[in-house]
């Protein structure tokens, strides 16, 4: 492969700042929301230079309807006798420990794993993650889109069973290896993001009855659900206008988020709401500030922010600003 030859021919030493090992991960799930569950997981362990050391795969009983069977192929019957997530925590943790979690659209896989650990009242041994979509962008790979199949085609890697966690993890490992070597040959700084474990837990199930019934073992009466979906109340403060760079945030400001974040997006939004900010799902002329770690990405929110002249800050700056949000001015009638 071209990338392997480039890396082999490069006189540059391997970057000393690069991680010592990687855990290439893929999970299949019952859906895409924060209340969904993992039904299968696979991990390929790679050493510092991308060589495969081990691989592992397991089914997981989600204790609910398996969701899109037509995608992952895992039926209630197949999953009925599979281990529960708390029963695989030990094995999964052993494969993730002291490694960078690598995934395609890593924020999704990490969020699902972090939520499962939170449900199991355990802490995932992961401190950093790397998204192969972000790495492909950094390398400037000529891909028609950012699907895994396009990345696989670019490197000539054959997909045998799409949406099977073990095969997806294998394909990703085989495509990550040349990407890593190309990045090392050029001294590229890897797009690593911090993994913030999720610790919030809501006691008592918000989803009971049919949606979780009839799939083998029942959940215990002490189990809970991870942050059930809810509609946030309207922001009680008027919008004071746009954020001025170098100044403080003010209660009532409309904040939008775009792209991957190191802290789980839901937690970040909750912190913004708790500080008195209005969390917007889109960018408009009324948006006070856009928070993104990738201001150069062509997402609709970033494009609109540029068009409207909306200030853009990164997650670290936003988190810092959240500590000192200026209270809203009392109303004239107050």
C-alpha positions as CSV (number, residue, x, y, z in Angstrom):
1,X,0.0,0.0,0.0
2,X,1.1,3.5,-0.7
3,X,0.8,4.7,2.9
4,X,2.9,1.7,4.2
5,X,5.6,2.4,1.6
6,X,5.7,6.1,2.6
7,X,6.0,5.2,6.2
8,X,8.7,2.6,5.6
9,X,10.7,5.0,3.4
10,X,10.4,7.9,5.8
11,X,13.6,8.8,7.7
12,X,11.5,10.4,10.5
13,X,11.6,8.5,13.8
14,X,8.3,7.3,15.3
15,X,6.8,10.3,17.2
16,X,7.5,9.9,20.9
17,X,4.3,11.6,21.9
18,X,2.2,8.9,20.2
19,X,0.2,6.4,22.4
20,X,1.7,3.1,23.5
21,X,-1.3,1.1,22.3
22,X,-4.8,1.2,20.8
23,X,-8.1,-0.6,21.3
24,X,-10.1,-0.5,18.1
25,X,-13.7,-0.8,19.1
26,X,-17.1,-1.4,17.4
27,X,-20.4,-1.8,19.2
28,X,-23.8,-2.7,17.7
29,X,-26.8,-1.3,19.6
30,X,-30.5,-1.3,19.9
31,X,-30.7,2.2,18.6
32,X,-29.0,5.6,18.6
33,X,-30.4,7.4,21.6
34,X,-28.9,7.6,25.1
35,X,-31.4,5.1,26.4
36,X,-30.4,2.4,23.9
37,X,-28.2,-0.5,24.8
38,X,-25.3,-2.5,23.4
39,X,-26.1,-5.9,21.8
40,X,-22.5,-6.8,20.7
41,X,-19.0,-5.5,21.1
42,X,-15.6,-6.2,19.6
43,X,-12.1,-5.0,20.4
44,X,-8.9,-5.3,18.4
45,X,-5.8,-4.6,20.5
46,X,-3.0,-2.9,18.5
47,X,0.5,-2.0,19.7
48,X,2.1,1.4,19.4
49,X,2.7,1.0,15.7
50,X,-0.6,-0.6,14.8
51,X,0.3,-4.3,14.8
52,X,-2.6,-6.6,15.9
53,X,-2.0,-8.2,19.3
54,X,-5.4,-9.7,20.1
55,X,-9.1,-9.6,19.2
56,X,-12.2,-10.3,21.2
57,X,-16.0,-10.4,20.6
58,X,-19.1,-10.9,22.7
59,X,-22.8,-10.7,22.5
60,X,-24.6,-8.7,25.1
61,X,-28.1,-9.2,26.4
62,X,-29.6,-5.7,26.3
63,X,-32.6,-6.6,28.5
64,X,-34.9,-5.0,26.0
65,X,-36.0,-5.3,22.4
66,X,-32.9,-5.7,20.2
67,X,-33.9,-2.9,17.9
68,X,-32.9,-3.0,14.2
69,X,-32.4,-6.7,13.7
70,X,-32.4,-6.1,9.9
71,X,-29.1,-4.2,10.4
72,X,-27.2,-6.2,13.1
73,X,-29.0,-9.5,12.7
74,X,-29.2,-10.2,16.4
75,X,-32.7,-11.4,17.4
76,X,-34.3,-11.8,20.9
77,X,-33.6,-15.6,20.6
78,X,-29.9,-15.1,19.8
79,X,-29.4,-12.6,22.7
80,X,-31.5,-14.4,25.3
81,X,-28.6,-16.3,26.8
82,X,-25.9,-13.7,26.2
83,X,-24.2,-12.2,29.2
84,X,-25.4,-8.9,30.7
85,X,-23.1,-6.0,30.3
86,X,-22.0,-6.0,34.0
87,X,-20.9,-9.6,33.4
88,X,-18.5,-8.6,30.6
89,X,-17.1,-5.4,32.3
90,X,-14.0,-7.3,33.5
91,X,-13.1,-8.7,30.1
92,X,-13.8,-5.5,28.3
93,X,-11.9,-3.4,30.8
94,X,-8.8,-5.7,30.4
95,X,-8.8,-5.0,26.7
96,X,-9.3,-1.2,27.0
97,X,-7.0,-0.5,29.9
98,X,-4.0,1.9,29.1
99,X,-5.0,2.2,25.5
100,X,-6.5,4.8,23.3
101,X,-10.0,3.9,22.2
102,X,-10.2,4.0,18.4
103,X,-13.6,3.9,16.6
104,X,-15.3,5.2,13.4
105,X,-17.4,8.1,14.7
106,X,-15.8,7.5,18.1
107,X,-18.2,9.8,20.0
108,X,-21.0,7.3,19.4
109,X,-19.1,4.1,20.5
110,X,-17.6,5.9,23.5
111,X,-20.9,7.3,24.6
112,X,-22.6,3.9,24.4
113,X,-19.8,2.3,26.3
114,X,-19.6,5.0,28.9
115,X,-23.4,4.8,29.5
116,X,-23.2,1.0,29.9
117,X,-20.4,1.4,32.4
118,X,-22.5,4.0,34.3
119,X,-25.4,1.6,34.4
120,X,-23.1,-1.1,35.8
121,X,-21.7,1.4,38.3
122,X,-18.2,0.9,37.0
123,X,-15.6,3.2,35.5
124,X,-14.2,2.6,32.0
125,X,-10.4,2.5,32.0
126,X,-10.2,4.8,29.0
127,X,-8.7,8.3,29.1
128,X,-8.5,9.2,25.4
129,X,-10.2,8.3,22.1
130,X,-9.4,8.8,18.5
131,X,-12.0,9.0,15.7
132,X,-10.9,7.6,12.4
133,X,-13.2,10.1,10.6
134,X,-11.2,12.9,12.2
135,X,-7.9,11.2,11.4
136,X,-9.0,10.8,7.7
137,X,-9.8,14.5,7.6
138,X,-6.4,15.4,9.1
139,X,-4.6,13.2,6.5
140,X,-6.7,14.7,3.7
141,X,-7.7,11.3,2.3
142,X,-9.6,11.5,-0.9
143,X,-12.8,9.9,0.3
144,X,-16.2,10.4,-1.3
145,X,-17.8,10.4,2.2
146,X,-16.9,9.3,5.7
147,X,-18.5,5.9,5.8
148,X,-16.4,3.0,6.9
149,X,-17.0,1.2,3.6
150,X,-15.4,4.2,1.8
151,X,-12.3,4.1,4.1
152,X,-12.1,0.4,3.6
153,X,-12.2,0.8,-0.2
154,X,-9.5,3.4,-0.1
155,X,-7.1,1.0,1.6
156,X,-8.3,-2.1,-0.3
157,X,-9.7,-3.8,2.8
158,X,-12.5,-6.3,2.1
159,X,-15.6,-6.1,4.3
160,X,-17.0,-9.6,4.9
161,X,-20.0,-8.9,7.3
162,X,-21.0,-5.3,7.5
163,X,-22.6,-4.3,10.9
164,X,-21.1,-7.3,12.6
165,X,-19.1,-5.9,15.4
166,X,-16.1,-8.2,15.0
167,X,-15.8,-7.7,11.3
168,X,-16.3,-4.0,11.5
169,X,-13.6,-3.8,14.2
170,X,-11.3,-5.9,11.9
171,X,-11.9,-3.6,8.9
172,X,-11.3,-0.6,11.1
173,X,-8.1,-2.0,12.5
174,X,-6.8,-2.8,9.0
175,X,-7.6,0.7,7.8
176,X,-6.3,2.5,11.0
177,X,-2.9,0.8,10.6
178,X,-1.8,2.5,7.4
179,X,-3.4,5.8,8.5
180,X,-1.4,5.7,11.7
181,X,1.8,5.0,9.8
182,X,1.2,7.8,7.4
183,X,0.5,10.2,10.3
184,X,3.7,9.1,12.0
185,X,5.7,9.5,8.9
186,X,4.6,13.1,8.5
187,X,4.8,13.9,12.2
188,X,1.1,14.6,12.4
189,X,-0.4,15.3,15.7
190,X,-3.1,12.7,16.3
191,X,-6.6,14.1,16.9
192,X,-7.0,12.7,20.4
193,X,-9.9,13.7,22.6
194,X,-10.3,13.1,26.3
195,X,-12.8,10.5,27.5
196,X,-14.9,11.8,30.4
197,X,-16.5,8.9,32.3
198,X,-20.2,9.3,33.0
199,X,-21.1,9.2,36.6
200,X,-24.7,10.5,36.8
201,X,-27.3,7.8,37.4
202,X,-31.1,8.0,37.7
203,X,-32.5,5.4,40.2
204,X,-35.6,3.6,39.0
205,X,-36.4,2.6,35.5
206,X,-38.0,5.2,33.2
207,X,-38.6,2.5,30.6
208,X,-40.5,-0.4,31.9
209,X,-42.9,-3.0,30.7
210,X,-42.9,-4.3,27.1
211,X,-39.9,-2.5,25.8
212,X,-37.6,-4.3,28.2
213,X,-39.5,-7.5,28.7
214,X,-39.3,-11.0,27.2
215,X,-35.6,-11.2,26.2
216,X,-34.2,-13.8,28.6
217,X,-33.1,-12.6,32.0
218,X,-35.1,-9.8,33.6
219,X,-33.4,-6.7,35.0
220,X,-33.3,-6.6,38.8
221,X,-35.7,-4.3,40.8
222,X,-32.7,-2.2,41.9
223,X,-31.5,-1.4,38.3
224,X,-31.9,2.1,36.9
225,X,-32.0,3.8,33.6
226,X,-29.3,6.1,32.2
227,X,-30.7,9.7,32.1
228,X,-34.1,9.1,30.6
229,X,-35.2,11.3,27.7
230,X,-37.0,14.5,28.9
231,X,-38.0,17.8,27.5
232,X,-36.1,20.7,29.0
233,X,-38.0,23.6,30.4
234,X,-37.8,26.9,28.5
235,X,-35.0,29.2,29.5
236,X,-36.4,31.8,31.9
237,X,-34.1,34.6,30.9
238,X,-34.2,36.9,27.8
239,X,-31.5,36.6,25.3
240,X,-28.9,39.3,26.0
241,X,-27.4,39.0,22.5
242,X,-24.1,37.6,21.2
243,X,-21.2,36.5,23.2
244,X,-18.3,38.9,22.9
245,X,-14.9,37.1,22.7
246,X,-12.9,37.8,25.8
247,X,-16.0,38.6,27.9
248,X,-18.1,36.3,30.0
249,X,-21.3,34.4,29.1
250,X,-24.5,35.8,30.3
251,X,-27.6,34.0,31.4
252,X,-30.2,33.8,28.6
253,X,-27.6,33.5,25.9
254,X,-28.4,30.9,23.2
255,X,-25.7,28.3,22.8
256,X,-25.5,25.6,20.1
257,X,-23.1,22.7,19.9
258,X,-21.6,21.0,16.8
259,X,-19.4,17.9,16.4
260,X,-17.5,15.7,18.8
261,X,-17.0,16.7,22.4
262,X,-14.8,15.1,25.1
263,X,-17.6,15.5,27.7
264,X,-20.8,13.6,26.8
265,X,-23.0,16.1,24.9
266,X,-26.0,15.6,27.2
267,X,-23.9,16.4,30.2
268,X,-22.5,19.5,28.6
269,X,-25.9,20.7,27.6
270,X,-27.2,20.0,31.1
271,X,-24.4,22.1,32.6
272,X,-25.3,24.9,30.2
273,X,-28.9,24.8,31.2
274,X,-28.0,24.7,34.9
275,X,-25.9,27.9,34.3
276,X,-29.0,29.7,32.9
277,X,-28.1,29.4,29.2
278,X,-30.5,28.5,26.4
279,X,-29.4,25.3,24.5
280,X,-30.4,25.6,20.9
281,X,-30.6,22.7,18.5
282,X,-29.7,24.8,15.4
283,X,-27.8,28.0,14.6
284,X,-29.8,31.2,13.7
285,X,-29.2,34.9,13.7
286,X,-30.2,34.8,17.4
287,X,-27.5,32.3,18.4
288,X,-25.1,33.8,20.9
289,X,-22.3,31.4,20.4
290,X,-21.4,28.1,18.7
291,X,-19.3,25.5,20.6
292,X,-17.3,23.2,18.4
293,X,-13.9,21.5,18.6
294,X,-13.7,21.4,14.8
295,X,-14.3,25.0,13.5
296,X,-13.1,24.1,10.1
297,X,-15.6,21.3,9.5
298,X,-18.3,21.9,6.9
299,X,-21.3,21.1,9.2
300,X,-24.5,23.1,8.7
301,X,-24.1,24.7,12.1
302,X,-20.5,25.9,11.4
303,X,-21.5,27.1,7.9
304,X,-24.4,29.1,9.3
305,X,-22.3,30.5,12.1
306,X,-19.8,31.8,9.5
307,X,-22.7,33.3,7.5
308,X,-24.3,35.0,10.5
309,X,-21.0,36.1,12.1
310,X,-21.8,34.0,15.2
311,X,-18.8,33.7,17.6
312,X,-17.3,30.2,17.7
313,X,-15.4,28.8,20.7
314,X,-14.1,25.4,21.6
315,X,-15.2,23.1,24.3
316,X,-12.4,23.9,26.7
317,X,-13.1,27.6,26.5
318,X,-16.8,27.0,26.9
319,X,-16.3,24.8,30.0
320,X,-14.1,27.5,31.5
321,X,-16.7,30.2,30.8
322,X,-19.4,28.1,32.4
323,X,-17.8,28.6,35.8
324,X,-18.6,32.3,35.8
325,X,-21.8,33.0,33.9
326,X,-23.1,36.6,34.5
327,X,-26.6,36.6,36.1
328,X,-29.4,38.0,34.1
329,X,-30.5,41.6,34.7
330,X,-33.7,41.9,36.8
331,X,-36.7,42.7,34.7
332,X,-38.2,46.2,34.9
333,X,-41.2,44.9,36.7
334,X,-39.2,42.8,39.1
